[in-house]
Structures are given as structure tokens and as C-alpha cells.
Amino acid sequence: MNDDQLSGEGRDITGKVKETAGNITGNSSLQGEGIADQLSGKAQKAYGAATDAFSGGVGPMVEQAKGFARKRPFAAAALAGVVGLALLNTLRGKR
């Protein structure tokens, strides 16, 4: 876990506390701040996770994907088809 993930976790927890306090007191401004802090914390945690994932470089992941496709060509084709369909549905605005 890196600094971005830790900081994001802290911001997420702070946001939850603010949102709860806003709910209890009826303060919609504090509640909104809490939700914004949570979203910001989640984004920072995701950035930290992505940084960790790509710190070794993209090369090893590409080689791992190629190895998977060589060992399991039908599974790789099915996975590519599912991802393609999901992408098409997303682009058309369907969920």
C-alpha cells in the first residue's frame, strides 16, 4: 500500500464521518462535503492502486496476457468477446 492509497483511505473515512454528522444534524452542506470527500478518497485510492499495478511497467502484464492467450485461446477469445459486448453496450448508453 502506498502513500496515495493511505491518504485516500483517510479522506474516505473522514468523508463518512462528515456525511454521518450531516445526516444526524440535518446539515446538508456538511453531508455534501462528506460525500465529496468520500469520492475524492476513492479516486485517490484507485490512483494509488493503479500506480502500484503499473510500477513494474506494462511489459510484464503484456507478456502475461500473451501467455494466457497462448495457453487458453478459447477462454481468451470469450473474454475478448465479453469485453467487446460490454464496451458496445456502454457506448450505446445501455447498462
N, C-alpha and C positions, 0 to 999 in steps of 0.2 A: 504494500500500500504506500503510495507516495504522498507528498505534501498536498497536492490538489485534491486527492481523494479524502484526506483527513479534514482539510478545510471545508470541502463541500459537505461532508457529513456533519460538521459542526454547524454550518449555516442551515442545513436541513433541519436539524434538531431545534435550533433557535427559532426557525420559522414555525415549526409545530407548536412550540411554546407560545409564540406570539398569536398564532391563529386560535389556539385554545383560550388564551386570555381574552382575545377579542370576542370570541363566542360567549364566554362567561359574562363579560362586562357589557356586551352589546355594542362594542366599539367596532364598527365596520372598517374603519381606517386601519386599525391595528390588525384586524383579521386579514385585510388585503395585503398588508405588509408581510404578514406571516406566510401567506400563500406565495407571494413573490419571492421571499427568502427561500422557501422550500424549492421552488422551481430553479432558482439560481444555484442552490446547493446541489440539486440533482444534476444540473448541467455541468457543474464543476467536477462532480464525482465521475460523470461519464467522460469528461475530457481527461481526467486523471487515468481512468481505466484504458482509454484509447492510447494515451501516451505510454503506459506500461506495455500494452499489446504491441505497439509498433517500435518500441525501444530497441528491439533486436533486429529491426529492419524488416522490410516487406519480403525480401528474398526467401527467408526460411518458410514463410507462410505460403508463398507461391509454389515452392518445391513440395510442401506438404499437400497442397491441393492437387498438384500433378500426380503425386504418388497415390493419392486416394482415387483419382480418376483412372489410373492405370490398373489398380487392384480391383476396383469395383466400378466398371464402366456403366453398368445399368443403373446402379444407385446414383452415380454422378449425373447421368442423363435425367433421371427422375427428379433429382434435386434441382437441376437447372430448369426443368420444366415448371416445377412448382414456383420457383423464384420468378420465372418469366411471367407466369399467370398472375402472381401477386403484384408484380410491377405493372402489368397491363390494367388490372383492376384498380390499382391506386391511381394510375394516370387518367383513367376514365371517371374517377371520383366515386367508385363503389368500394364498399368495405366488406 
